[in-house]
Amino acid sequence: MNISDLNRNQRSIIEAIEELQEASLSELEKKTGILKRTLINNLKKLIELNLIKKIGSKTSPFYQRVIIPQYIPKSITVFKEAKRFGNLYFGDDGYFFKYDNDYNSERPADLVENLQVPDLFPEFENLIPEYERRRRLEKEHNSKDLAELLVYLKNTHGAYDFIYSYEESKYRSDYSKRANWLLVKNKILGKNIYPNILNDFNIDIEESILKSEALGEHSHLSGNQNKIDINIDFGKKIISESKDISYYLLKPYNEKISNYFNQFKIKGKGYFPHIAINEHLFMSFAKNELNFDVPYTALIKGGKEFHYIVKRYDRFDNYKYHQKDFAQYLAMASDKKYNSTSEELFIKINEVLYNKEEKLKALKFYFYSSIIKHADLHTKNMGALNIGRDKYVLTPLYDVISVGLYYMNCDSLGLSINHRYKNQRKRFRIENFYGLAKILGIKESEFKKEAKNIIITFIEKFPSYIEATKELLKYDSLKINSSRTGNTNFIIRMSNFYNERITEFLTLGILKDLDIEYYKNKLKNENLLKYDKSELEKIHNSYI
């Protein structure tokens, strides 16, 4: 007998009995959601097939499995934007997937129908939190198989829903009134200034959760960095943990966790003070100065540092919008997210994004990331969002952080450019991006125009963001401890970073290539910007 010989209700009954070990008629009715008469008829058929047996009295019988054969694995029904996508089967023999007969849309490259594989498909594995967060989730739910975690993912990215197949009839969702994402984009993304500080807001979340000391995982969004699903009542100024659909994320500062990025943990670097300010800064700069699609971000004072808050861009009015990261598109497991090249990434970007404007936006973001030394940029840090009819746009920016602000000698990006120098990531020139532009069908002149605007904007506007950061001295000294150089300050570090970036633009010939060498005049003094630590301390002390 093959699994296809059993109908959906029969498979649901089998799986429910396996989970309950033995079950009454009322328990099966409640567990599966199958109508009583249909349930009784299918139970009779399963007894005839010797797959279950009836025990106990005639008036109050229980049902048990006769045997648990290998040919009936566990099954999870997958829904995509509330429509049946297919079934994921898993057991001792691995994993295989079968699309729903009515599904006729995009089919991920790794989800080859009925192909049995030893590891969970990257399409689904990339949805699960990584590293220690994954281990906490496994322990919380006593999961014996990675696939079992999928049914607990209530706020992962995109619009997949997972439910054990025997409970499929309980699934209820209607997307018929969901607004087109482009029409509500501005409402979803919102606006914010820099710095956007949530004064007088109350964080109604247990301290043990903020410090990652509580049991379980408090956000199911993928990634390594700790997160908490939250919602914000702006009227009452209350931030609380969300138990259902979440519209915001809080990334808590945690003094016990210094290695925010696994890549730098491997390299022996992991000291990232004021990481919340860093992300809020470079996200806000991209949003307000370069006009990228960027969601609302904010800071709120925690214990010793600020916590970071960011709005979800794939949630609106109780609906989910489908999006995927490029590790999913490239069929790469999450722990292989650095094991690609920029060329491989942009070949896939060219296939997925539906028009030239979106492709150019992706290249502009990549160039901006190299300018700010976003050394953690990997295949999961870029994604595509479905705006309908399988047309995909670049997702709004997220996880935009400058590692170079801490380690100036770090890589410019997380992935290499130019296959001949696969490990060369540190110093890129303009011509390194021409190959990526060619992949996207973008002329060199078009890219140069956009690159010139990004460089000029950074040179002219970034100093005002350094000045604006002084407002944070009302709440914190922004001190940075360093074993080699003693104490410094986040604002001083920002100014040094700015000076070093312009110096590198000159030494690499980037300003010459973009016909903006007139900025050489900014280097007449030894330091373009100089902040005195004692003056910054005086400003901070004046507020406390």
N, C-alpha and C positions, 0 to 999 in steps of 0.2 A: 504493500500500500504506500502511496505517495501522499505528501501533504496536500497536494492539489485535489485529492479524492475527498477531502473534508471541506464542507462549506464554511463560510466565515463564522457563523454562529457556533458550529461544532468545534472549531478551533478555539473560539473564545471560551466555551464551556470547559474544554480540556485544560486550558491555561489557568482558568479560575480554580479548578479543582486541584491542579498541581500546586498553586500558591496556598490554598486553604488546607490542603492535605485531605480533608474530607469536608463535605458541605451539604447542607440541607437545601431543599428546593427554594425556600425563601431567601437563603443566603446567596444562592446562585442568581436568583432573579435580581437581587439588589446589586450584586457584584457586576453582572454582565449587562443589566438593563434590558435583557431580552424578555419579551412578553411571555407570560406564564404558559399559555397553550403551545407557543412555538418552542419554548424551553423544554416542555415535557416530550414533545415529538422528537426533538433532537437528542434528548437523553436516552430515549428508547433505541434510537438508531445507534448511538455510541455503545450501548449495552450489547446490542446485536453484534457489533464489530469487535466485542470483547476488549474495548479500550477503557471502559469504566465498569464498575459494579455497584449494585445497590445493596446496602446493608441496613440493619436495624429493623424496626417494626414496619408493617405495611402502611400504617397511618402517618408515621413520622420517619421516613427513610432518610439515610444519608448516602452520598455518592462518593466513591473513591476511585482512584486510578488503578487499573489492573497492573499496568506496567508503564514505565516511562521510556518509550522507545526513542532511539536516536534520531529517527526520521521526522520527529515532530519537535523542532526547536522552538524557543520562545519567539514571540512576534510582537513588534511595536508598529503601530500604524502611524504614519507620518502625514501630517497635514501641512500644506503650504498656502498661506493666506486663506485659511479656512476651507480649502478644497483638498480632497484626498490626493496625496502625492504618491503613496505606495506603502509597502510593508518591508520593514527591516527584520530579518530573521537572524538569530544568533544562538549559539550553543557551543558544545565542545569542539565541533568541527569548523568553527569560524563564523563568518558573516556572509550573508548574501541579501540582495535587494530585488524586489519585484515592483515595478511601477503599476499604479492603478490603471485599469483598462481605459478609463475616461481621461487620463492625464495625457495631454498632447503639447506640452510646452517645453521649456529648456530642460535638457537632461545633462547633469554634471558629468564631466569626463570620467570620474572614478566610479560612478554608479552604473556600472555595466550590469544589465539585468541578468540575474541568476548566476553571476560570476562569484564563486566562493573565494573569499580572501581571508588570510589569517588575522589581520588587524582591522579595527574599525575604520570604515571609509573616512578619509580626510574631510569630506563634505560635512560629516557630522562630528568627527573628533575635534575639529577646530572650533566648535561651539562650546566646548567644555573648558572651564577654567584650567589653568596650567600649574604645574609644579606643586608647591605646598597647598595651594588653594584646591587643587584637584584631590589631593590626599585627604584634606579635611572633608570634602564633599563625599568621597568614598566611605570614609569612616562614619559620617553622619547618617548615611542611608544603608550602611552595611552592604554595599554593592559588591557582588562577586564578579561582575562583568562590566566593562566600561560602558557598554551600550545601555545598561540599566540606569545610568546617570541621566540619560537623555530625557526620561519622563519627568524628572524633577526640574528641568531647566525652564523656569517661568519667565525669565527676563534676559535670556541670551540675545545676541544680535540677530536681526532679521525677523522673519515671520514664519518660522517652522514651529509646529506644535507636535509633541510626541505623546502618545498614550498607548498603554498596553492594549493589544488588539481585543482582548476579552472585555475591555471597558469602552470600546470604541463607540457604542451606541449612546454613551453618556455625553459625548463631545458635542458641544453646541457653540457655534460661532457664525455670525452673519456679517459679511463685508460689503453687502450691497449698498450701504450708505456711506462707505468710507470715501473721504474726499481725495481727489487727485493730489499727490504729494507736491507737485509744482505749484498748485493753486494755494496751498497752505504753508509753503516753504518758509515764508517770512515769519508767520506765526510760530512755526515750530522752532526756528533758529533763534528768534528774539534778538534783542540788542543788549550790549553792555559796554561800559566805558572801561578804561584801565587807570588805576586799579578799581575794581568793583568789589567793595568790601561790604559784607552783610552785617551791618552794625546792629546791635541789640537783638539779634536773632537767637533763639534758644534751640540748642541741639538736644532734642528729646530722644537720645540714643544712649544706651548703657556704655559706660566707660570701657568695660571689658570688650565690647564689640568694636569700639573705635581703636583699641589697642590690639585687636586681633587675638585676644585671649579667650574669647567666648567660644563655646563649642559650635561646630557647624560653619557653613559658609553663608555670608550675608549678601552676596551678589552672585548671580550665575553668569554674568557677562564674562566672556573669555579673557585671557590675558594672565600675566604674572602678578602685576601690582594689585595690592589689596583694594577692594572696592566695597561700597555699601549701597544697595538700592534705596533711594530716598524719594520722598515727595516734599514739596515746600509750600506752606501756607503763608503767602506773602502778606496777607491781611493781619494774621495773628503773629507773624514772624516766628513760625515754628518749623523746624526741620525734623522730620521723623522718618524712621525706617519704614519702607514699603513692604507689605506682605503680599501684594498683588501686583498689578501692572505698575511699572515705575517710570517716571518721566525725567528723573535726575539721578546722577551718580555722585557719591561723595568718595573721594580718595583721601583717606585719613593719614595725617602725619603720624609716623610711628618711630619713636627714637630707638626701638629695639631692632628695627629692620632697616639696614642701611643699603642693602643690595636690591634696589628697585628693578634692575634690569639684569637678567641672567647672563647676557653677553659680557657685561663688565664684571660680574662675579667671577666668571671664568678667567678673565684677564687680571684679576686681583685688584680691581678698582670698584669701589662701590659707595663712595661718600658723596651724597647728593643733598646738601643742606638747602632748605627753602625750595624744595622741588615743586611745591604748589604754586609759589610765585613764578617760578620758571615757566611752568606750563601755561598759567594764566597770561603771562606776559607775551609769549610767542604766539599763542592762539589769538589773543586780542590784537596783536600787531597784524597778523594775517587777515583778520576780520575787518578791522577798521582802516588800515592803511593800504592793503593790497586787494581788498574786495573779494577775498575767497569766501566760499560758503563755510561758515564756522558757527557752531551752536553757542548759545549763551554760556559764559563761564563766570565764576565768582570765587572769592576767598572768604573764609570765616576763621577767626582766630581759634586755635585749639589750645593745647597746653603750651609747649615750648615753641611751636611753629603754627603756620596756617594750615588748614585743611583746604582741599581744592574741590570745587563743585562744577559739574558740567551737565548740560541738558542733553537728553537723548534726542537724536534726530530721526529715529526710526519708530517713534511712538507719537500718536496724536489722537485725542478724543476717544480713548480706549481701543484704538486700532493699532496694529503693527504694520510696518512697511518692510518688504523683503529686501535685504541687502546681504552681501557676502564679501568677505575679505579675499585678497588675491592668493593667500595660501590655499583657500578652498578652490579657487579657480585653477590653480596650478597643481591641485591634488597632492599637496605637501602636508605631512603631519605637522602639528604645531611646533614640535621641538626641532623641526628642520627649517623654520621660517627664515633663517639667515643663509641657508644653503642654496642660494640662487644668485643670479646676476641681474643687474639692471636691464640688460638686453632681454633676458627671459621674461622678466616682469613686464616690460613694455610691449613685447610681442603679444602677451596675453591681454594687456590693457587695450591694445589696438583691436583685438578680436571682440572684446566685451563692450567697450563704450560705443555708443551708437552714432555720435557725430564728431566732427573735427573740433568743435568748440570744447567739448568735454575732454578730448584727447590733449588739446593744448593746455587745458586747465591742469591736467595730471602732470604734464611736463613742467609747467610753471611751479607747481607745488614741489616737485622734485628739486628744481633749481633753488627755490627758497630754502628747502631743507638743507641743501649743501652750504648755503650762505650762512645759516645759523648753526651749522655743524650738528645736525640732527643724527648723531652717530647710531642711534638705536632704530633708525628707519629700516623696517624689514617688510616681508610680504604681507604680514597681517596688519600693517599700519596704513594700508591703502585698500579701498574697497569700491564696490559698485552697487548702486541702489536702483531697484526696478521702479520706473515711473509708469508702468503699464505696457501691456502687449510685448513684454520682454525687451523693452528699450531701457538701457542702463546708462545712468549718469554717474560721475565720480561722486562718491560719498562726501559729505561735508568733512572738513579736517578734524582729526582727533589724535590724541597722544602726540602732540607736537611739542618736543622738548629739546633744548640745546644742551647736549652733553659737553660741547666745547666751552661752555661758560665755566665748567669745572676743570676740564682737561683740554687745554687748547691743542695739544698734540694728538687728540683722538681722531678717529676717522671722520670724514665729512658726511658719510652716509653708512648705513648698515650693509649695503650691497655694493659690489664692485661695478665699475663701468669700464668696458673694453676687455674682451675676453683674453687678449694677449697679456694682460696684467691683472689676473683674476683677483689677486689679493691686494691690489693697490686701491685703497679707498680714501686715503688721507687728503690729497690735494688734487682737485679737479680744475681744469681750465675750461674755457668756453667750448673749445672744439670737442671735448669729451661728450658734450650734450648733443652735438650735431648728429651722431649716430642714432641716438634715441629719437631725435626729431624725424630722422629719415624713416625709422620704423613706423612712425605715426603718420607719415605723409605730410609732414610740416616742413616748409622751406626754412633754410638757415636764417634768411633775413627776417622771417616772421618770429622765430625764436629769439634772435638777437634783440629785436624791438622789445619783447616782453622781458627778457633778461636785463636789459638796460633800465627799464622802469623799476624792476625789483631792486637792483643795486642802488640806483639813485634814491629810491624811497628809503631803503635801509640807511644809507649814509646821512640823509637829511632828517629823517624822522626818529631814528632810534635814540638820539640824545634826549629828545623830549620824554621818551619812556623811562630813561634813566632818572631824569628829574622827577617824573611823576611817581617813581618808586619811593621817593623820600616821604610821601604821605604815609607809607607803611611804618615809618619810624614812630608814629604815634602809638603803635601797638607792640612793636618789637624792635630790638636793637639791630636785627638782621646780621648778627655776628656770625662769622664762619670760623671754625677752629681748624687749624692746620698744624700738623706736627712739625713741618719743615720751616714754615715762615711765621709761626705764631698766629695770632688772631688777625683776621681781615674782616671785610664787610661785603655783603651781597652787592651793594651799589658800587663799591670799588671794583669788585669782580666784573660787574657789568661793563664798567667803563674800560677796564683793561681788555676785556673781550672785544669791545667795539674797536679799540685802537689796533689790536692785533689783527682783526679781520680786514680793516682797510689796508694795513701794511701788506697783508698777504694778497689782497686784490692787486696791489701794485707789483709785488715781486713775481706774481704769476702772469702778469700782463693782461689781467682781466679788464682793467679800466681802459687800457690801450685798445684791446679788441673791441670794446663797446664804444669807443670814441668819446670817453668821458675822463680823459687824463687831467682835465682842469682841477680835479680833486687832489692832485698832487700838492696843491697849495695848502691843503689841510695838514700836511705833514711837516710844515716849516718848523713847528715846535716839536720838541722831543715827545710830548704827549698831546694827543688831540683833546682828550678830556682828562681832567685830574680831580679826584675827590679826596679830601683830607679826612682821615679816620676820626681825628679829634673833633672836627666840625660836625661830622655825622653823629658822633656820640653826644655832642651838645644839643643837637636838634632832638634826638631821642630823649635825652634827660629833661628837656623842657616840657615834655608831655607827661612825665611820670612823677 
